[in-house]
Amino acid sequence: DVTRPEDISRLAKEASTRPAVRTLANVVGLSPAAKDFHAVMAVNLVGASRVAEAFLEVLEPGGAGVFISSSAAHMQSVPEHLLPLLDDPLRSEFLEDLAAILGADADANRAYSYSKAGLNRMVRREAMRWGERGKRIVSLSPGLVASPQGAESYKHSPGKVSMFEAVPLGRECSMLEIAGVVAFLASD
């Protein structure tokens, strides 16, 4: 459970007992279908940030951390006044402060796009620190992905239907296609 620091610590400790851990694929995420602002932010941004922190020392030199983001991170700009807050997701009052600032706008849709934008910012900030240790950290922002969670989103988001209608290929990508890109990004 990436919302529980002790679970992440336990996973990192277990991984560190294995020989030559070279790849971290952080594919954990909640879509707006979760309908819970706090849960989406806690999993997509806070959890991912904790995982990046915990695995920095676990991965072998030459290793890579690949964090799944979303094209939603690039479709709506984050207001400038929120950026310092999104850049500090491990602060103890992060979720409460963000919800208070957003007020009535603190919904799962906004949480999704802001959490993924925050994730991309985290990866860019961490790139130098990881690089100094001979490791890479990257994010991947896929478009529409065929998944049970994604299918649920169509029921609650008219915007997602119009996004699908605009896809030139007329289909979502598969999870296997995303896995192939992750494998490439993690490769030498």
Backbone hydrogen bonds, N-H to C=O, Kabsch-Sander energy under -0.5 kcal/mol:
donor,donor_aa,acceptor,acceptor_aa,energy
4,R,1,D,-2.1
7,D,4,R,-1.1
8,I,4,R,-1.7
9,S,5,P,-2.6
10,R,6,E,-2.1
11,L,7,D,-2.3
12,A,8,I,-2.7
13,K,9,S,-2.6
14,E,10,R,-2.4
15,A,11,L,-2.8
16,S,12,A,-2.1
17,T,13,K,-0.6
17,T,14,E,-1.2
18,R,15,A,-1.7
22,R,20,A,-0.8
24,L,64,A,-2.4
26,N,24,L,-0.6
26,N,66,V,-2.8
27,V,25,A,-1.2
34,A,31,S,-2.1
35,K,32,P,-2.2
40,V,36,D,-2.6
41,M,37,F,-2.3
42,A,38,H,-2.7
43,V,39,A,-2.3
44,N,40,V,-2.6
45,L,41,M,-1.9
46,V,41,M,-2.1
47,G,42,A,-2.2
48,A,43,V,-0.8
49,S,45,L,-2.3
50,R,46,V,-2.2
51,V,47,G,-2.4
52,A,48,A,-2.5
53,E,49,S,-2.1
54,A,50,R,-2.6
55,F,51,V,-2.3
56,L,52,A,-0.9
59,L,55,F,-2.1
60,E,21,V,-3.0
62,G,134,G,-3.8
63,G,60,E,-2.3
64,A,22,R,-2.7
65,G,136,R,-2.6
66,V,24,L,-3.4
66,V,64,A,-0.5
67,F,65,G,-0.5
67,F,138,V,-2.7
68,I,26,N,-2.5
68,I,66,V,-0.5
69,S,67,F,-0.5
69,S,140,L,-3.8
71,S,142,P,-2.5
73,A,70,S,-1.6
74,H,71,S,-1.9
75,M,72,A,-0.8
76,Q,72,A,-0.6
82,L,79,P,-2.1
83,L,79,P,-0.7
83,L,80,E,-1.0
86,L,82,L,-2.7
87,D,83,L,-1.9
88,D,85,L,-1.8
91,R,88,D,-1.5
94,F,91,R,-2.1
97,D,93,E,-2.8
98,L,94,F,-2.5
99,A,95,L,-2.4
100,A,96,E,-2.3
101,I,97,D,-2.3
102,L,98,L,-2.3
103,G,99,A,-2.1
105,D,102,L,-2.3
106,A,103,G,-1.8
107,D,105,D,-2.1
111,A,107,D,-2.5
112,Y,108,A,-2.2
113,S,109,N,-1.9
114,Y,110,R,-2.8
115,S,111,A,-2.7
116,K,112,Y,-2.1
117,A,113,S,-2.1
118,G,114,Y,-2.7
119,L,115,S,-2.1
120,N,116,K,-2.2
121,R,117,A,-2.1
122,M,118,G,-2.4
123,V,119,L,-2.3
124,R,120,N,-2.1
125,R,121,R,-2.5
126,E,122,M,-2.4
127,A,123,V,-1.2
129,R,125,R,-0.5
130,W,126,E,-2.9
131,G,127,A,-2.6
132,E,128,M,-2.5
133,R,129,R,-0.6
133,R,130,W,-1.2
134,G,131,G,-2.1
135,K,130,W,-2.3
136,R,63,G,-2.4
138,V,65,G,-2.7
140,L,67,F,-2.2
146,A,173,C,-3.1
147,S,145,V,-0.6
151,A,147,S,-2.6
152,E,148,P,-1.8
153,S,149,Q,-1.3
154,Y,150,G,-1.0
154,Y,151,A,-0.5
155,K,151,A,-0.6
155,K,152,E,-0.9
156,H,152,E,-0.6
156,H,153,S,-1.1
157,S,153,S,-1.4
160,K,157,S,-1.0
161,V,157,S,-1.1
162,S,158,P,-1.7
163,M,159,G,-1.9
164,F,160,K,-2.4
165,E,161,V,-2.1
166,A,162,S,-0.9
166,A,163,M,-0.7
167,V,164,F,-1.6
170,G,167,V,-1.3
173,C,144,L,-2.5
178,I,174,S,-1.7
179,A,175,M,-2.4
180,G,176,L,-2.0
181,V,177,E,-1.6
182,V,178,I,-2.6
183,A,179,A,-2.6
184,F,180,G,-2.0
185,L,181,V,-2.8
186,A,182,V,-2.1
187,S,183,A,-0.9
187,S,184,F,-0.8
